[in-house]
Amino acid sequence: MHSLQFTTESSSHGMVERDFTVGEVPGVLWSPASGSGPAPLVLMGHGGGAHKKHPAMLGRARQLVTGCGFHVAVIDAPGHGDRPRSARDEQEIAELRKAQAAGEPEGPIVVRYNARLAEVAVPEWRATLDALQELPEIGDGGPVGYVGIALGTAIGVPLVAAEPRITAAVFGLMWPDALVGAAEQISVPVEFALQWDSERIPRDAGLALFDAFASEEKTLHANAGKHFDFPRCEADSAARFLARHLGGAVTSPA
Amino acid sequence: MHSLQFTTESSSHGMVERDFTVGEVPGVLWSPASGSGPAPLVLMGHGGGAHKKHPAMLGRARQLVTGCGFHVAVIDAPGHGDRPRSARDEQEIAELRKAQAAGEPEGPIVVRYNARLAEVAVPEWRATLDALQELPEIGDGGPVGYVGIALGTAIGVPLVAAEPRITAAVFGLMWPDALVGAAEQISVPVEFALQWDSERIPRDAGLALFDAFASEEKTLHANAGKHFDFPRCEADSAARFLARHLGGAVTSPA
């Protein structure tokens, strides 16, 4: 088992930001600036083509850390952020760009590419969680949540299915094809978002993935608009959902 | 035009509660206890078999009044609360009970009965809104919202379609059959709730009603569970939705 090595530490936006590695995998841990007792941990998955410190990650982290008092960790997915792309990554990305340029369906390529990334990323996440729980400010008995849409869902669904320590999850914006089997094994509370008029993921495909979760408590948020119209208020809703299920007050970010 | 007559006034739960009549129609107006300047008004529709002061109405009112600083008005639907039932009301209710007891579909009866109530209730609501806007603490230029599920949706959809003063609405838990035409005329922001495993309203029927709204900004909240599992957190969500669109801070109820 690899332990967690912190590489840099800084403070901004009311959070302490610490870069870390677990083995070869680079990550970032955001924590409340005012040191406190053990707090819930949220694992956050970034989107395809993004990375651990993408502005969307930073914005969500700020809500969860300064609004809820949680720790938030993100790791770079394989071939993303500070990690090298393999020849096969390059090939899949080239195929994706080609399909997009030609106006052909990108679903089959994204589904296959993301499923391959998930195979690598799930054990990386589990090792990262092991290492994070060694930290005294997190500990190994506290609540753990997951939030990630698009690629963050392609990796998150098999992760949450495999990982009993994660007790609430927020997903969305992904095709069901590679994920239905894992979703059927998930019974923790789930919030799932889709875009009602998505030009990428057919409406019925999004509804089918939501339907597959075995969770007794699950909620679908479907918003009018296309893929990139995904509304900012869903990040607020995700923070409230995680606060409700992991414990902790929600206040407006400072 | 009938003016509004207040009949009783009391205070509880941090709200001023004033019963009123507009013509023959009895209603209740809940307002912030600390007198303030003009504030947004939310019209609230109760469910079938309920009435203007049903606990669900009181709970939602408390969130909107003490949490958002709004005024909230509810009127009794025809044949509900303090209003007499007609012979035809009695007949429809008897048919509904019979269908429920026999395990037969109640949809066709509810749809027909509620559509008839809406024909009467929509002009009553519009006259009530006229009269409420004569009050100095409401005024005729402020934002107006609507929230109502089940019967509150059967009445609310044609009301919001007809009433340009209402600029945001929360609906849910109703069959689309009598409402699609009116929903297609609604373009203000809408939040719509349905129960994913409803034993009463088929999933596709609920999705079809959500789909019909012409609103550029609309959001569907579908929760796992049967009709009466409708979760309490949707009332919180409705309050936040109305606060976002009508203006006003949201704080936790006192």
Interface residues (C-beta under 8 A of the other chain):
Chain A: W196 L207 F210 D211 S215 E216 E217 K218 T219 L220 H221 A222 N223 A224 G225 P231 C233 S237 R244
Chain B: W196 L207 F210 D211 S215 E216 E217 K218 T219 L220 H221 A222 N223 A224 G225 P231 C233 S237 R244
